[in-house]
Amino acid sequence: MAKEISVEAKLRALFDLQLVRSEIDKIKTLRGELPLEVQDLEDEIEGLRTRVGKLEEDIKNANSEIERKKIAIEENKAAIGKYKEQLDNVRNNREYENLEKEIEYEGLEIQLSEKKIKDILAQIKTMKEDLEKANETIEGRNIDLSQKKEELEAIISETQQQEEKLRDEAKKHESMIEERYLTAFDKIRKNARNGLAVVRVTRDACGGCHNQIPPQRRIDIAQRNKIIVCEYCGRIMVDLALGNEEVKKTGYGEMIETDEVKVSTTRKRAARK
């Protein structure tokens, strides 16, 4: 039969887990916004490449349209030539007028096609300018991305071994904690700005939200017979002595002196004088 883990051992495991997770948070802070910046740059470059592809396709289609208009103009010119030849063989005014209208119509079609070509050429010029700017932007963003990736890889290289060690330690502590407390721990950490789910009681107050704790509740916390959460912020609370012991044992976090310790230290210094 497996040995039952005491509440105090669970409290120590929870506080140790908090210390380890806080150290991991420090590593993530060291990396800063670099992972997000890298992702943003990659997304921007991808978007620009899509735009470049669309512009290149539009330019290709525009040039094809110009070629179609040029072919249409040649066909219009050929029709005009044919109608002019027919003018020499007309038998009456009506046929003459009809041919003149056809020639006029083909001439208007040529003018319209030439105007279309002019407009399309202006569009192509604008698209080429946009294409050039997009390619220049991509080039610049690729340089930025390369630099950011180098920075991120350097930081990861420096901290990866330490982070892996911390994650292994976190798993050991988690193995001593019930699932319901782990779920609560993760939920509190996610909602807390400083990522603290387990805090020490300092100056008779919760170390997370700093609200005062009633005397009887402080006694219950100090006895370490049950897991107690702050009624204001929901954080799990441990007594200061236990917290300081774990900080000293693990080497993570900072020691917090009690007011009593400070007063005692001051008195001793005064007595020496």
HELIX and SHEET records of a PDB file:
HELIX    1   1 VAL A    7  ARG A   31  1                                  25    
HELIX    2   2 LEU A   34  LEU A   87  1                                  54    
HELIX    3   3 ASN A   93  GLU A  174  1                                  82    
HELIX    4   4 GLU A  179  ASN A  191  1                                  13    
HELIX    5   5 PRO A  215  GLN A  223  1                                   9    
HELIX    6   6 LEU A  240  THR A  250  1                                  11    
HELIX    7   7 ASP A  259  ARG A  272  1                                  14    
SHEET    1   A 4 ALA A 205  CYS A 206  0                                        
SHEET    2   A 4 VAL A 198  THR A 202 -1                                        
SHEET    3   A 4 ILE A 236  VAL A 238  1                                        
SHEET    4   A 4 ILE A 228  VAL A 229 -1                                        
END                                                                             
